[in-house]
Amino acid sequence: MAAAYRLKLDPSPSENGAVAGVELSFQPFGAGTAQAERDSPKPASISFFVTLSKRAIEERGLEKVAIEGSIEGTITLKGAAGTPFFVVDGVPKFPAPPIKSSASGKQVRPRSVELKLRPSHFRMAGGPLRLFLPKDLADGFHYAELNAEVTVGGAVDANRDHNDALDISLLPRQRLCLSLVDQLGVALANQPLELVFGEEIVRLSTNAQGQVEIENPPAASAQVRFPELAALRDTLKSSWKKIAIGGRLRAREDIRVVHLSEPVEPIEVGLGKTTLSVQPSVLLARLRGTFFDPNRCFLLPAGVSSLKDLVGLHEQTDKRELLIVGHTEKAGDEARNRQLSLARAEAVKAYLSDDVAAWLAWYESSKPASARWGQREDKMMAEALIPNHVLTESDDWEYSYREWHNTDAPHPPGWAELPPDGAIDSQARKQLIGDYMALDGTTLADDASVTTHGCGANFPLSEWGDRDDGTPEPDDPLDMRIEFFLFDKNEGILPAPPDSTSKVGSPEYPEWLRRADRELSHILSPGVVQIWLLDHLGRRMGADPKATDEKDRKRGAPYCLIIPPDQTRTGYADSEGMVVERDLIVKAQCVLYWGTPEARDEPDRNEDDDGSASPTAAVDPLSERYQYREEIFLDTTQDGEKPDLGKILHNLGYTGSAEEQQKALQRDYGSSDGALVVEIHESGKPRPGAGG
């Protein structure tokens, strides 16, 4: 006969310390013999028993109960130690006692523990099992002791009195409680929910307090789903149409904010109390900056590049319903400002929709002279469309535009060739607006739903985007803004706009702002970049007072800035040698070309002479037109805050290791202090002895 063995029960604790499961294995048990044999499978079964008590140590009042069901299969002793190996027949079934459900949204389930079989001792198809305790806390018992025994060929082989025992505290009571509320915390009653515990789905409806509760849930966590999503949305829309009184609930550890934008992802919840606050889904993108001239509604080129981000956001969010809200500067009559803000919103909508006719209407004599568009708007559009042509006051920009339109322009709908000469007449203007609107990535889809609204100067904002009771300056760029509210298309714009504009004190706009999800809000705020152009000796490349061309006596070196993925900016530095480019959103490295090729006969810098620009090599077409080429960083900060000295030194031409950069700085400026590096970069300070 083989040596004896016994069953070992190892606990698996849950997050709150209670016993959540047990792993079953075998271990040798001193002297004795076993019915199981080596290399000869014999029929066997494992049964489970529980002893219930009201106290942890109790001699009286104990109740010993067999757990219904068993593990059936064959057992074999293997290896030199004769370790038992149990092959399970099929998947064991341990019937569960009845589940008690009530109309009050509560379900009481029997207490259970997960049963795992150690793979080195068992072979079974399928996953973990569950053992259901026949009685628990609801029956007045606080503690349970679980044990098991093995029967081989009808005879007990591992007696439960000799086997391991597992103590299970039935306290604390395990509960999963959910409260379903709206954005203000108002209970949502009679709403069906599905709680998914692995392969088991529990279906309950919320009670009058918006709650459901499961006592002794099948697992420590569940995925919550809304099986009747459309009905829930309809229930909420009636309240979402109203102006909220009080602040909406914010997400925290015990509160989950839920949006019903499809597809609605399941929400994971655990034991204890969790509140699900179902709220309207509103995103906000804000275009900040001076993108309109005072008292006018023409969208300046500065704002166009930012609209690419807005169009991308609209596509990424499943083409939500879009509300464009315009705001104006403080100066001016209140009623007039509301109409101007609406006109600005409508001009942006027309641009995003490629509505050429809407823009042409602003040139008509029926428009007030102070608001009517004309040659100035034509010229700004033409200049924005010709990135590689440097325009000056004396250049014939109308001819240049016609030439570009006929040879290089893309062909948007309605494109037609223009005569090569002449001023911008109605035919050319129609083409000009079409070209301006056809800039890459600034057109919404044809099926986009867009509404416009004007708020005048009635809703100034603080720096952080909240309402501000203070009076802004008349030209505060934060308040002269365009806002894009993106509402879920199944919910629509809620609350509905009061009219085409909002008067002072209108509650709808503050409610839209209050509902916007701040964590998902976007600020479309292109920045201003200043670049000093220096030659290979570290001298500023400003105006040349000895130049024969009068223009060169007033302007600095020419430049071309290549910004990934598809922007190109060209022009001249000012008389001091500074380039100013506005409305850039840049994080990647850019390529800067500058200077005139005539200076190439100047001596090249030695390879180890760090600290200035180097003449270009003829490796690309632009190197034939410019003297210098460098890859530079426009954003020289760490996460938009602290200066990044590595990027700054790179821009100044100091390459190599950190030690080599420090030596070169010490050589050129007599110091390698970080503050000095920042000052040199921002001021364009020439190296000592380099001249002006």
C-alpha positions in Angstrom: 0.0 0.0 0.0 1.1 3.6 -0.7 1.9 6.2 1.9 -1.0 8.3 3.2 -1.8 11.9 2.0 -4.2 14.6 2.9 -6.0 17.6 1.2 -4.6 21.1 1.7 -6.9 24.2 1.5 -5.1 27.5 0.9 -7.1 30.7 1.1 -7.4 33.4 -1.5 -8.1 36.8 0.2 -10.2 39.5 -1.4 -9.3 43.2 -1.3 -11.2 43.8 2.0 -9.4 40.8 3.6 -12.3 38.4 3.5 -11.7 34.9 2.2 -12.7 35.0 -1.5 -11.6 31.6 -2.6 -9.7 28.4 -1.8 -7.0 26.4 -3.8 -7.1 22.6 -3.4 -3.9 20.5 -3.4 -2.4 17.4 -1.9 0.4 16.9 0.6 2.0 13.8 2.4 0.5 12.8 5.7 3.0 11.0 7.9 2.5 7.3 8.5 -0.3 5.3 7.1 -1.5 3.8 3.8 -3.7 5.0 0.9 -6.2 3.3 -1.3 -4.8 5.1 -4.3 -2.1 3.2 -6.2 0.9 4.1 -8.3 0.4 4.3 -12.1 -3.1 2.7 -11.7 -6.0 5.2 -11.9 -8.8 4.4 -9.5 -12.3 5.9 -9.3 -12.4 8.7 -6.7 -14.4 11.6 -5.5 -13.9 14.7 -3.3 -16.7 16.0 -1.1 -16.9 19.2 0.9 -18.4 20.0 4.3 -18.9 23.1 6.3 -19.3 23.7 10.1 -21.2 26.8 10.9 -21.1 28.7 14.2 -22.1 32.1 15.7 -18.6 32.7 17.3 -15.1 32.0 16.1 -14.4 29.5 18.9 -17.5 27.6 19.9 -18.2 24.2 21.2 -22.0 24.3 21.3 -24.5 25.3 18.8 -22.4 24.1 15.9 -24.1 23.0 12.7 -22.3 20.6 10.4 -23.6 20.5 6.8 -22.5 18.7 3.7 -22.2 20.9 0.6 -24.2 19.5 -2.3 -22.1 18.3 -5.2 -18.7 16.7 -5.5 -15.6 16.4 -7.7 -15.6 13.0 -9.5 -12.7 11.4 -11.5 -9.7 9.1 -11.0 -6.7 9.4 -8.8 -3.2 8.0 -9.3 0.0 8.3 -7.2 3.0 9.5 -9.2 6.7 10.0 -8.7 9.1 8.7 -6.1 7.1 10.5 -3.4 3.8 9.1 -4.5 2.1 12.4 -5.0 -1.6 12.1 -5.8 -2.7 13.3 -9.2 -6.5 13.7 -9.8 -8.1 13.7 -13.3 -11.5 15.3 -13.1 -14.4 13.9 -15.1 -16.1 16.8 -16.9 -16.9 20.0 -15.0 -18.2 19.5 -11.4 -21.5 21.0 -10.5 -22.2 22.5 -7.1 -25.9 23.6 -7.1 -26.6 27.1 -5.7 -29.4 27.7 -3.2 -32.2 29.9 -4.3 -31.5 33.5 -5.1 -33.9 36.0 -3.4 -34.8 39.1 -5.5 -37.1 41.9 -4.5 -38.9 44.7 -6.3 -36.9 47.1 -4.3 -33.8 46.5 -6.5 -32.2 44.1 -4.0 -30.9 40.6 -4.6 -29.7 38.3 -1.9 -27.4 35.5 -3.0 -25.9 32.7 -1.0 -22.4 33.2 0.2 -19.9 31.4 -1.9 -16.1 30.9 -2.3 -14.2 30.3 -5.5 -12.6 26.9 -5.8 -9.4 26.4 -7.7 -7.5 23.2 -8.3 -3.7 23.3 -8.3 -2.6 22.4 -11.8 0.3 20.3 -10.6 -2.1 18.0 -8.7 -5.3 18.2 -10.8 -6.3 18.1 -14.5 -9.7 19.6 -15.3 -11.3 21.2 -18.4 -12.8 24.5 -17.6 -12.1 27.3 -15.2 -12.6 27.9 -11.4 -15.6 26.5 -9.6 -17.8 28.0 -6.9 -18.7 26.4 -3.6 -22.0 27.7 -2.1 -22.4 27.7 1.6 -25.8 26.3 2.6 -26.3 28.9 5.3 -24.6 32.2 6.2 -25.0 35.5 8.0 -28.7 35.8 7.1 -29.3 32.6 9.0 -27.5 33.9 12.1 -24.1 32.3 11.6 -20.9 34.5 11.6 -18.2 31.9 11.0 -17.8 28.8 8.8 -15.1 26.1 8.7 -14.6 24.4 5.3 -13.0 21.0 4.9 -13.1 18.1 2.5 -12.4 14.4 2.2 -11.3 12.0 -0.6 -13.1 8.7 -1.3 -11.3 6.1 -3.4 -13.2 3.0 -4.6 -16.0 3.7 -2.1 -13.7 3.9 0.9 -12.5 7.1 2.6 -8.9 7.6 1.7 -8.2 11.1 3.1 -10.4 11.6 6.1 -11.8 15.2 6.6 -10.7 15.1 10.3 -7.1 14.7 9.1 -7.3 17.1 6.2 -6.7 20.8 6.3 -9.5 23.2 7.3 -10.2 26.7 6.1 -11.8 29.3 8.5 -14.2 31.7 6.7 -15.5 34.8 8.4 -19.0 35.6 7.2 -18.4 39.2 8.3 -18.3 41.8 6.9 -21.4 41.3 4.8 -20.3 41.5 1.2 -22.4 44.0 -0.7 -22.3 45.7 -4.1 -24.5 48.8 -4.0 -25.1 51.1 -7.0 -27.0 54.5 -7.1 -28.0 55.7 -10.5 -28.5 59.5 -10.7 -28.5 62.4 -13.1 -26.0 65.2 -13.3 -27.5 66.9 -10.2 -27.7 63.8 -8.1 -31.5 63.2 -8.7 -32.3 59.5 -8.5 -33.2 57.7 -11.7 -35.9 55.1 -10.8 -37.1 52.0 -12.6 -34.0 51.9 -14.9 -32.9 48.4 -15.9 -29.2 47.5 -15.4 -27.0 44.6 -16.3 -24.2 43.7 -14.0 -21.7 41.3 -15.6 -19.7 39.1 -13.3 -17.5 37.1 -15.7 -19.8 34.8 -17.5 -22.8 35.5 -15.2 -25.2 38.4 -15.9 -27.4 39.8 -13.1 -30.3 41.9 -14.2 -31.9 44.4 -11.8 -34.0 47.6 -12.0 -33.3 50.6 -9.8 -35.8 51.3 -6.9 -37.4 54.6 -6.1 -34.1 55.9 -4.8 -32.3 54.9 -8.0 -30.5 52.1 -6.2 -29.7 48.4 -6.7 -28.0 46.1 -4.3 -26.5 42.6 -4.5 -25.6 40.8 -1.3 -22.9 38.2 -1.7 -22.2 39.1 -5.4 -20.6 36.4 -7.6 -17.4 38.3 -7.7 -15.7 41.3 -6.2 -16.2 43.5 -9.3 -18.7 43.8 -12.1 -19.2 45.6 -15.5 -22.3 47.7 -15.5 -24.3 48.0 -18.8 -27.5 49.8 -19.8 -29.7 47.3 -21.7 -32.3 50.0 -22.6 -30.0 52.8 -23.6 -32.6 54.7 -25.8 -35.2 54.7 -23.1 -32.7 55.9 -20.5 -31.6 58.7 -22.9 -35.3 59.8 -23.5 -35.9 59.9 -19.7 -32.9 62.1 -19.2 -33.4 64.5 -22.2 -36.5 65.9 -20.6 -34.4 67.1 -17.6 -31.5 68.0 -19.7 -33.7 70.5 -21.6 -34.0 72.5 -18.4 -31.5 74.9 -16.8 -29.8 73.1 -13.9 -30.2 74.6 -10.5 -27.0 73.8 -8.6 -23.6 72.4 -9.6 -23.3 69.1 -11.4 -21.6 66.1 -9.7 -17.9 65.8 -10.4 -16.1 62.5 -10.7 -14.3 61.2 -7.6 -13.4 57.8 -6.1 -17.1 56.9 -5.3 -18.7 58.8 -8.1 -18.4 57.7 -11.8 -19.5 60.2 -14.5 -21.2 58.3 -17.3 -21.9 59.7 -20.8 -24.4 58.0 -23.1 -22.4 58.7 -26.3 -22.4 55.5 -28.4 -20.7 53.2 -28.0 -21.2 53.3 -24.2 -18.4 51.4 -22.6 -19.2 49.2 -19.6 -18.4 50.8 -16.2 -16.4 48.7 -13.8 -17.6 48.8 -10.1 -16.4 47.0 -7.0 -17.8 46.1 -3.6 -19.2 48.9 -1.5 -21.2 51.9 -2.6 -20.7 53.5 -6.0 -22.7 56.3 -7.6 -23.2 56.4 -11.4 -24.0 60.0 -12.5 -25.4 60.0 -16.1 -24.6 63.4 -17.6 -25.0 65.1 -21.0 -22.0 64.6 -23.2 -20.6 68.1 -24.2 -17.1 68.8 -25.5 -15.7 72.3 -25.9 -13.1 73.7 -28.2 -12.2 77.3 -27.8 -10.4 79.4 -30.5 -8.6 82.1 -28.6 -6.8 85.1 -30.1 -7.4 88.1 -32.3 -8.8 86.4 -35.4 -11.1 89.2 -36.4 -10.5 92.9 -37.0 -12.5 95.2 -34.7 -16.1 95.5 -35.7 -15.7 93.0 -38.6 -16.5 89.4 -39.2 -13.8 88.4 -41.7 -11.9 85.3 -40.4 -8.2 86.4 -40.5 -5.6 83.9 -41.8 -4.4 83.6 -38.2 -7.4 81.5 -37.3 -7.5 79.2 -40.2 -4.7 76.9 -39.1 -6.4 76.3 -35.8 -9.6 75.1 -37.5 -7.8 72.0 -38.7 -7.8 70.8 -35.1 -11.5 71.5 -34.8 -12.3 69.6 -37.9 -10.2 66.7 -36.7 -11.9 66.7 -33.3 -15.3 66.7 -35.0 -14.3 63.6 -37.0 -12.8 61.8 -34.0 -16.0 62.3 -32.0 -18.4 60.7 -34.5 -19.5 64.0 -36.1 -21.3 65.4 -33.1 -23.8 68.2 -33.4 -21.8 71.4 -33.5 -22.8 74.8 -32.0 -20.5 77.7 -32.9 -20.7 80.6 -30.5 -19.2 84.0 -31.3 -18.1 86.6 -28.7 -16.9 90.2 -29.3 -14.8 92.8 -27.7 -16.4 94.9 -24.9 -16.5 98.2 -26.8 -19.8 99.0 -28.6 -23.5 98.8 -28.2 -24.8 95.6 -26.6 -27.4 94.8 -29.3 -24.8 95.5 -32.0 -22.2 93.3 -30.3 -24.7 90.4 -30.3 -25.3 90.7 -34.0 -21.5 91.1 -34.7 -20.8 87.9 -32.6 -23.4 86.0 -34.6 -22.0 87.3 -37.9 -18.5 86.0 -36.8 -20.0 82.6 -35.9 -21.8 82.4 -39.3 -18.6 83.4 -41.1 -16.7 80.6 -39.4 -19.6 78.2 -40.3 -19.4 79.3 -43.9 -15.7 78.8 -44.0 -15.9 75.3 -42.5 -18.7 74.4 -45.0 -17.0 75.9 -48.0 -20.0 78.2 -48.5 -18.5 80.7 -51.0 -21.8 82.5 -51.5 -22.1 83.4 -47.8 -18.8 85.2 -47.9 -19.5 86.9 -51.2 -22.6 88.5 -49.6 -20.3 90.5 -47.3 -19.0 92.4 -50.4 -22.5 93.6 -51.4 -23.5 97.2 -51.1 -26.4 96.2 -48.9 -23.9 95.6 -46.1 -23.0 98.6 -43.9 -19.9 100.3 -45.1 -18.2 99.8 -41.8 -18.7 96.1 -42.0 -18.4 95.5 -45.7 -15.5 93.5 -47.0 -13.3 94.7 -49.8 -9.8 94.9 -51.2 -8.2 94.5 -47.8 -9.8 91.1 -47.2 -8.9 90.1 -50.8 -5.3 90.9 -50.2 -5.1 89.0 -46.9 -6.6 85.9 -48.5 -4.1 86.1 -51.4 -1.1 86.6 -49.1 -2.2 83.5 -47.1 -2.4 81.4 -50.3 1.0 82.2 -51.7 3.5 80.8 -49.1 6.6 80.9 -51.4 6.1 84.3 -52.8 7.3 87.3 -50.8 4.8 90.2 -51.2 5.8 93.8 -50.5 3.7 96.9 -50.7 4.9 97.6 -54.3 4.3 94.1 -55.6 1.4 93.3 -57.9 -0.4 90.9 -55.5 -3.4 90.5 -57.8 -1.3 89.3 -60.7 0.6 87.0 -58.3 -2.6 85.5 -57.1 -3.9 84.9 -60.6 -0.7 83.2 -61.6 -0.7 81.0 -58.5 -4.4 80.1 -59.0 -3.9 79.1 -62.6 -0.7 77.1 -62.0 -0.3 75.8 -58.5 -3.7 76.0 -56.7 -5.7 72.8 -56.0 -9.0 72.6 -57.9 -11.8 72.8 -55.4 -15.4 72.5 -56.6 -16.2 75.5 -58.9 -12.6 76.1 -59.8 -12.2 78.0 -63.1 -9.1 79.5 -64.8 -8.7 83.2 -64.5 -7.4 85.8 -67.0 -3.7 86.5 -66.2 -4.2 90.3 -65.6 -6.5 92.6 -63.9 -7.8 93.6 -60.5 -9.8 91.2 -58.3 -13.3 91.5 -59.9 -16.4 89.4 -58.9 -15.3 86.4 -60.9 -11.8 86.4 -59.4 -13.1 87.0 -55.9 -15.3 84.0 -56.1 -12.3 81.9 -57.1 -10.2 83.6 -54.4 -12.7 82.7 -51.6 -13.0 79.2 -52.9 -9.2 78.8 -52.8 -9.0 80.2 -49.3 -11.7 77.8 -48.1 -10.0 74.9 -49.7 -7.0 75.0 -47.5 -6.2 71.4 -46.4 -8.1 70.0 -43.4 -10.5 72.9 -42.8 -13.7 71.5 -44.2 -16.4 69.7 -42.2 -18.2 66.6 -43.6 -21.2 67.3 -45.8 -23.6 65.7 -43.2 -22.3 67.9 -40.4 -25.1 69.5 -38.3 -24.0 73.1 -37.4 -25.9 75.8 -35.5 -24.6 79.3 -34.9 -25.1 81.6 -31.9 -23.9 85.0 -30.8 -23.2 86.2 -27.2 -21.8 89.6 -27.8 -19.6 90.7 -24.9 -22.1 89.4 -22.3 -20.0 86.4 -21.1 -16.4 87.3 -20.3 -14.2 84.5 -19.2 -11.3 84.2 -16.8 -8.0 82.7 -17.8 -9.1 79.3 -16.8 -12.3 79.3 -18.8 -14.8 80.0 -16.0 -17.3 82.9 -15.8 -15.7 86.1 -14.5 -17.6 88.9 -12.8 -14.7 91.3 -13.6 -14.9 93.7 -16.5 -12.4 92.8 -19.3 -10.3 95.2 -21.2 -11.9 96.2 -24.6 -9.3 94.2 -26.6 -8.9 91.2 -24.2 -8.1 88.4 -26.6 -9.4 85.8 -24.2 -12.9 87.3 -24.5 -12.8 87.9 -28.2 -13.2 84.2 -29.0 -15.0 81.6 -31.0 -16.3 78.6 -29.1 -17.3 75.2 -30.5 -19.6 73.1 -28.4 -19.9 69.5 -29.6 -23.1 67.9 -28.4 -23.9 64.2 -28.7 -25.9 63.8 -31.9 -28.5 61.6 -30.1 -29.2 64.2 -27.5 -28.9 67.4 -29.6 -28.2 70.9 -28.3 -29.6 71.1 -24.8 -30.8 73.4 -23.5 -31.8 74.8 -26.8 -30.6 78.3 -27.7 -33.0 81.0 -26.6 -32.7 82.7 -30.0 -30.0 83.5 -32.5 -28.2 85.5 -29.8 -28.1 85.6 -25.9 -28.8 88.8 -24.0 -27.2 89.7 -20.7 -28.2 87.2 -18.0 -29.4 84.5 -20.5 -29.0 81.2 -18.7 -28.4 78.9 -21.7 -24.8 79.8 -22.5 -23.6 79.4 -18.8 -25.4 76.0 -18.8 -23.6 74.8 -21.9 -20.3 75.9 -20.3 -21.2 74.1 -17.1 -21.9 70.9 -18.9 -18.8 70.9 -21.0 -16.3 68.2 -19.9 -13.2 70.1 -18.8 -10.9 67.2 -19.0 -11.8 66.8 -22.7 -11.9 70.5 -23.6 -9.5 71.8 -26.2 -7.9 75.2 -26.5 -7.1 76.1 -30.1 -4.6 78.8 -29.3 -1.8 79.3 -31.9 1.3 80.9 -30.4 3.8 83.6 -31.5 7.3 82.5 -32.4 10.3 84.9 -32.5 13.5 83.8 -34.2 16.8 85.8 -34.3 18.6 85.2 -37.6 22.4 85.0 -37.0 25.2 84.4 -39.5 28.0 81.9 -38.9 30.0 84.4 -36.9 27.1 84.9 -34.5 26.0 88.3 -35.9 22.4 89.4 -36.3 21.3 89.4 -39.9 19.3 92.7 -39.9 19.0 95.4 -42.5 22.1 96.4 -44.4 22.3 100.2 -44.4 24.9 100.0 -47.3 22.6 98.0 -49.6 21.9 99.4 -53.1 18.3 98.2 -53.0 16.1 100.4 -50.8 14.1 97.4 -49.5 17.3 95.7 -48.2 18.1 98.9 -46.2 14.8 98.4 -44.3 14.5 94.7 -43.9 16.7 91.8 -42.7 17.7 88.5 -44.2 15.1 86.4 -46.2 14.0 83.1 -44.6 11.9 80.0 -45.2 10.5 78.1 -42.3 9.3 74.5 -43.0 6.8 73.3 -40.3 5.7 69.6 -40.3 3.5 68.3 -41.7 2.6 70.8 -44.4 3.2 74.4 -43.4 5.7 76.8 -45.1 6.3 80.3 -44.0 8.5 82.7 -46.0 9.5 86.3 -45.7 12.1 88.7 -44.3 13.4 89.4 -40.8 12.9 92.9 -39.5 15.6 95.5 -39.5 17.1 94.0 -36.3 17.2 90.5 -37.7 14.2 89.1 -35.9 11.5 86.9 -37.5 8.0 87.0 -36.0 5.6 84.2 -37.0 2.2 84.0 -35.5 -0.5 81.3 -35.1 1.7 78.3 -34.9 1.0 75.1 -33.0 4.3 73.3 -33.2 5.9 70.6 -31.0 8.2 68.9 -33.6 11.5 70.1 -35.0 11.2 72.4 -38.0 13.7 73.3 -40.7 14.8 76.9 -41.1 16.5 78.3 -44.2 17.8 81.9 -44.2 20.3 84.3 -45.7 21.3 85.1 -49.2 23.5 82.7 -51.2 25.9 85.5 -52.2 27.7 85.1 -48.8 28.8 81.6 -49.5 32.3 82.7 -50.3 32.8 83.6 -46.7 35.0 81.0 -44.8 33.1 78.0 -43.5 33.1 77.3 -39.8 35.5 74.6 -38.6 33.9 71.3 -37.6 34.8 71.9 -33.9 33.8 75.6 -34.0 30.4 75.3 -32.4 28.1 78.2 -31.6 26.8 79.5 -34.9 25.0 78.7 -38.1 26.7 76.8 -40.9 26.3 77.5 -44.7 24.0 75.0 -46.4 25.2 72.2 -48.6 23.6 71.8 -52.0 21.4 68.8 -50.9 17.9 70.2 -51.6 16.4 72.8 -53.9 16.0 75.4 -51.1 19.7 75.3 -50.3 20.3 77.0 -53.7 18.2 80.0 -52.6 19.4 80.4 -49.0 22.8 80.6 -47.3 22.0 78.7 -44.1 20.0 75.7 -43.0 19.3 74.4 -39.5 16.8 72.1 -37.8 15.4 74.1 -34.9 12.8 73.7 -32.1 10.1 76.4 -32.0 8.9 75.1 -28.7 12.0 75.3 -26.4 10.2 74.4 -23.1 9.6 71.3 -21.1 5.9 70.6 -21.3 5.2 74.2 -22.1 6.7 75.5 -18.8 10.4 75.4 -17.9 13.1 76.2 -20.5 14.6 73.2 -22.1 18.4 74.0 -22.2 19.1 71.1 -24.6 16.7 72.5 -27.2 18.0 76.1 -26.7 21.6 75.0 -27.1 20.6 73.1 -30.2 19.0 76.2 -31.7 22.1 78.2 -30.9 24.2 75.8 -32.9 26.0 74.1 -30.0 26.1 70.4 -30.7 27.9 67.5 -29.3 27.9 66.2 -25.8 26.8 68.3 -22.8 30.4 68.7 -21.8 31.4 70.0 -25.3 28.5 72.4 -25.3 29.5 73.8 -21.9 33.1 74.3 -23.1 32.0 76.1 -26.3 29.7 78.4 -24.3 32.5 79.2 -21.9 34.8 80.0 -24.8 32.3 82.2 -26.6 30.6 84.0 -23.7 32.9 83.5 -20.7 30.1 81.6 -18.9 28.0 78.5 -19.3 25.3 79.5 -16.8 21.7 78.3 -17.7 20.2 81.8 -17.2 22.8 83.2 -19.7 21.8 80.5 -22.2 18.2 81.6 -22.0 19.1 85.3 -22.3 21.2 84.7 -25.4 18.5 82.7 -27.0 15.7 85.3 -26.3 17.8 88.4 -27.1 19.9 87.2 -30.0 22.9 88.5 -28.2 25.9 88.5 -30.5 29.1 86.8 -29.3 31.7 89.1 -27.9 33.8 90.6 -30.7 31.3 89.5 -33.4 30.0 93.0 -34.0 26.4 94.0 -34.4 
